[in-house]
Amino acid sequence: MRMAWTRDTFGGMQAVRRLASGDPGMIVDAGLGIAAAGLIAVAAWGPPRLIGSEAIAGPSWLLAVLPLLLGVPLVLRRRAPLAMWLAIWATLALLFLLASNSLRGLAWIFVLFAAAYSLGAHASFRRAVAGLVLTFPAVAAISHHGGLAFTNHGGQAGVALSFLQLLAIWLAGVFVHARSRAVSLAARSAALQRQAEQAAAAERARIARELHDIVAHHLSVVVLQAAGARASGKPAGAALENIENSARQALEETSRLLNVLRDPDEEAGLAPQPGIGELDALADSVRAAGLPVNLVIDDDLAALPAAVDVSVYRIVQEALTNVLKHAGPARAEVTIGCEQDTVTIEVTDNGTGRHGNGSPVAGHGLDGMRERAAVFGGELAAGPRPGGGFAVRARLPLGGGLPPGELS
C-alpha cells in the first residue's frame, strides 16, 4: 500500500492546485469539507442538540483540531479517495480510544456517508475494497462497543443496521464509478474511432494526390514522346520503348496505390495470406481444372519467414496458371526445396504451348514472379525446355528482403 499512499498524497497536492485555479469539482469538495468541519465543530464545541448529535468528549487539543482532521480529507475525496478514507478512520479510531465517543448524529452521518460514497465513486474498485479491508479493525472495534450508531435502534441491531447503511452508501459509489467509467470508455472509443476515420481520410487524400502525380507525370511523358516521334518523321523504335516503359511504370504504381485504397471490408483484404501449407489445396484445384500436378515439398520448409512463405505460394500459383493457359494438354511437376539457406522453386510441364510474358502489371505473369524473387535478392529463370514443355526456376535467399507482410 506504500505506492498507493504515495499516489494519493501526490493526488492531494494536485487537488490543492485545482482548488486554487477554481475547478468546479474541487469547489464542491471544498464545500463538503467546510460543511463537515462546521458540523463537527458544533458537536465538539457548541450545543450538540443544535444538530442532533451527542456531545464529543476528549482532550481539548484533539477537539481543537478535530474539525480539520475530519473536514480537510473530504476536500481531497476525488483526487485521493483512499487517503481520505484512511485519514478519517484513523481520526475516529483515535477519538474512540481516548474518549469512547459514540458516532451518533447528523455530524457523523454526514462525514461517514460522504467518505464512504467518495471512496466507492472516486477510487478504483481494488483500492475501494482495500480501503474497507484496512479500516475493518477500527470499524469492528467501534461497532463492538456500540460506537457505530446512525439510527435510534439500540444494541447490536442498531450497530448492524448502521454498518449496512454505510456499506450501501459505499456500493452506491461503486455503482456510480462503474457507470461513469463505462461512459468515459465509450466516449474515448468514439473519439478514437473519429481520429481513425480522420487519419484514414487524410491518408486516402494523400494517396489520391500521389496517384494524380503519377498519372499526370507518366501521361505527360507518353504525350511528349509520341508528339516528338510524329514530328521527327523518323523510325520511332526508341520513342515507343520509352512510351512502353512509362506506361508500364504508371500501371504498376497505379495498381499498388489502388490496392491500398481497396475496400477494407473486402473478403480478400480480410483473408489470411496463403503460404506453403496451402499448396496442396492449390494443386488440388489445378487438378480439378484438368491439369495433373505432382507436388514435392522439402520437409525443412516448415518455418519460413512470412514474406518468403507468401512469395513461394504466389510464384507456384502464377506458374501453374500459365501452364493452364498456355501449355495445352500437359502434366506439371512442382518441386520446392532448400539449399544453403535458399529456397528453390521449380515448376515444369511437358506441354506444347508457348508461355507468354503475362500482364505488365506488377504481381502477374513472369514479370511479377521475377519481382517477387528480386525482393529477396533472388532470381527467376523461365523458358522452354530442350525436350519440350516449359520450366520456371526461382531462388529466394532467406537472408534478405522485405519484412513479413510487405507482399500480398
N, C-alpha and C positions, 0 to 999 in steps of 0.2 A: 504493500500500500504506500510505500515511500514515494514511488513515482507518481501515483495518483494524487498524493497530498501536494507534491511539488507542482503538478499541473494545475491543481485547484488554487494554490497560492498565486501562481502566475496569472490565472484567470481573474483572481480578485484584484490584482493590480490593474489589469485591463479594464475591469468594471469601474474602478475609480476614475480612470481616464475618460471612459464613455460617459459617466455621470457628469464630469466637468464639461464635456462637449455638448450636453443637453440631449442625450439619446432618450427618446420617449420611454422605451422599456426600462431603462435604468431610473428614470424619474418615477415610474410606478413602483419599482423596487425600493427606491428611497422612501417613498410614501409609506409602503408597508413597514419598513424598518422604523420609521419615525412613529407610526401608529403603535407598533408593538412596544417600542421603548416607552411611549406615553402610558399605555395601559399597565405595563409592569411598574412604572414609576408611581402611578396612583395606588396600585396594590401594595407597593413596598413602603411608600411614604405617606400616602393620603388615607382618607376614609375608604376602606376596602368595599364597603357596601355600595359605594357610588357606582361601581362597575360589576357588582355581584360576585366578587372574588373574596376568598379568605385572605386575611392579612398574612403577608410574607414575613416570616421571622428569620433571624440570622444575624451574624456580625454586622456592625454598622459599615465596615469597609466594603463588605460584599454587597450590602443593599445599595451602597452608593454607586457601585459600578454595574449593578445587575441590569438596569435598562440598556446600557451599552452592550453588555455581554450577550443579551438576547435580541437586541434590535439591530445592531450592526451586521450580524451574519445574514439577516434577511435581505439586506441590500445586495449581497453577493449571491443571491439564490439562483440566478441564471448562469453566471459565469463560473461559480464554484459551489454547486449544489451539495456535493459530498462534504466539503469542508464546512459549509454552513450547517449541515445536519449534525456533524460530529461536534462542532463547537457548541451548538445549542444543548445537546445532550450531555456534554461534559460539564457545562454550567449547571444544568439541572441536577446531575449526579452530585456535584459539589454542594449545591444548595440543600439537597436532601440529606447528605451525610452530616452537614453541620447543624441543620435545624429540623430535619424530618418534616419538611413542608409538604402539604397536600396540593397536588396540581389540579385544583378545582376552581372553576370560574371562567369568566369571559377572557381574562388576560391570557390564561394558559391555553384555552381553546384556540384563541386567535394565533398565538405563537406556534403551537404544535401542529395545528391543521395547516397553516401556511407553510411550515417547514416540511411536513410530510408530502403535501401536494407538490411543492417545488422540487423535492428530491426525485419524485416519480416523473415529473413533467420535464425536467431540465437535465437530468443525468442519464447516461446510458443505462440500459436495463441491468447490465452486470454491476455497474457502480451503485445503482439504486438498491439492488439486493445486498451488495456488500455493506452499504450503509445500515440497512436493517440488521444484518448479522453482527456488525461491530457494536451496535448500540443495544443489542438484545440483553446483555448482562445488566446494563443500567435500567432498562425498561422492566426486566424481570424483578430486580431488587425493589424498585419503587412500587411496582404492582403488588409484590408480596406483602408489603406493609401498608397497602391501601392508599398509596400516594397518587395513583393514576385514576382520577375520577372526573369525568366530564359531565356526568349526569347526577341526578338526585338519588339514584339507586345505591344502596349501601352494600357493603360486603364484597365478596368475590364476584357476585353477579354484576355489580356496578363496574368493577375493575375490568372484567371480561368484555362488557359492553363498550367501555371506553376504548379498550385496545382494538376491538373490532372496528369501531368508528375511525380510529387512527389508521388502521390498515386499509379501510375502504377509501379514505381520502388519498392514501398513497397509490392505491390501484387506479383511482381516477386520474391521478397524474401520469401514471404509466400509460394508460389508455390514450390520453391526450398527446403524450410524447410519440407514441406509435403512429397515431393519426397524422400528426404534423410531419413526422419523418416520411411517411408514405406520400403525403402531398409534396414535400420537398423533393423526394426522389423522382416523382412523376414530373414535376416542373423541370428538374435538372435533365431528365431523359428527353423531355420535349425540346429543351434548349440545345442539347447535344444533337438531336435529330435535325433541328433547324440549321445548326452550324454545319453538319454533314451535308445537308442539301445545298447550302450556300457554297461550301467548298467544291461539291460536285459540279454545281452550275459554273463556278469560276473556272474549274478545270476544263469543262466542256467548251467554255468560251475561249480559253487559251488554245485548245486543240483545234477549234474552228478557225482561229486566226492562223495557226500553223498550217492547217490544211489549205487555207486560202493562199498563203505564201508559196506553198509547194506547187499548187496547181498553176498559180499565176507565173511563177518563175519558169517552170518547165514548158508550159504552153508558149510563153514568150520565146523561149529558145527554139521551140519547134517552128513557130511562125517565122522567126528571123532566118533560120536555116533554110526553110522552104522558099522564102522570098529571095534569099541570096542565090540559091541554086537556080531558080527560074530566071533571075536577072542575068546570071552569068552565061547561060546558054551552053554550058559545058556538061560533061557527064557528072552526075550528082551522086556518085557512089559514097564519097566521104560524108557529104551532107546527109544522105539518107541514113548512114550509120550513126551520125550524131543525133539525128531525129529519133532513131530507134532507141538509142541509149537514154536520151532524155525522157522519152515516153515510158520506157521500161522502169526507170528510176521513179518517175511520178506515180506509176501504177503501184510499185512496191510500197512507197511511203504512204500513199493514199490508203492502200489496203491495211497497212499497220495502224494508221490512225482510225480508220473505220472499225477495226476490231476493238480498239479501246472504247469507242463510242457505242459498242454493241449493247443492246438492252440487257441490264444486269439480271433480269428475271428469265432470260432465255435459257432453255434447258442445257444447251451446250456450254454456256458460261458457268452453270452451277455444277455440272458433272465433274467428277474427279478425272485427272489426267490419266490416260492409259499408259501401260508400260509393258515390260517383257511378260509379265504374268497374264496379260490379256492376248498374247499372240496365239495361243491355242484357239481361243474363240474367233480370232480373226481368220485363222486358217480354216476353221470350220465354215465360216461364212463364205470364204472363197471357194471351198469345195462345193458348197451348196449352189454356187453360181455356175458350176460346171468345170472348174479347174482343179485337177488333182494336185495336192500340195504335200510335200514331205518336210516336216519341221524338225530340226535338230538344234537343241539349245544346251550349251555347256552348263553343267551344274554349278560352276564357280560364279555365276552371274546373279546370284540370289539377292545381293545387296548393292546395287549400283546407285550412284548419285541420281537424284530425281530427274535432273535435266537430261542426263545421258539416257536414263530409262525411257523417258518420253521420246527422245530422238531416235532411239533404236526402233521403237514401235512405229513411228511415223515413216522412217525410211523403208522398213519392210512393207508397211501398208501401201506406200506410193509405188514401190517396185512391183508388188503383186497386182495393183490396179493397172499398171502399164501392161503387165502380162495379159490381163483380162482384155484390155482394149486392143492390143496390137499383135499378140503372138499367134492368134488363131488357135486351132486345136493343139494343145501343148500340155506339158507337165512341168511343175515348178519345184525347185529344191531350195529350201531356206536353211542356212547354217549360221548359227551365232555362237561365237567362242570368245576366249580371252587369251591374249598372248602378250606377255611382258607389259602388264598394266594398260593394255589397249584392247578395246572391244572390236572384234572383227565381224562384219556382216557380209554375207554372200547370198544373193538371190539369183538363181539361174533358171532358164527354161529351154526347152528343145523345140520351140515354136518356129514358124516360118515367116512371121511378120517382122516389120521393122519398127522399132520403138521411136517415137518422136521426142522432141525436147520438152513437150508439155507447155503449160502456160508460163508466160514470163512473170506472172505474179509470184512473189516470194512465198514459199511454202507448198508449191505444186510442181509436179514434174521433176525432171532431173536437176534443174537449176535449184529447186527448193531442197532436194536431197543434198546437193553439194554444199549449199549454205549451212545446213544443219551439221554436216561433218566439219566444215571450216570453223564453226563457232568453237569447237573443242580443239582446234589445231590439227584436225584430221584431214582426211582426203577421201574422195569418192571417184571411182572409175566406172564407166559404163560403156558397153559397146557390144557388137555382135561376137559370138563365139566362133572359133575356127570350124568346128564341126556342125554349126547350125544353132540357131537359137540366140539368146541374148543373156548378158551377165551384168549384174550390178554388184560391185565390191566396195565396201566402205571400211575405214579405220577411224575409230574415235578414241583418242588417248584419254585416260582418266585423270590426268594431272592438271588439266586446264579447262577453260571455257567459262560459260556463264553460271551463276548460282542457280539453285533449283527454282523453278517457277518462271524462268525467263522465256522458255519456249512453250508453244502450245500446238 
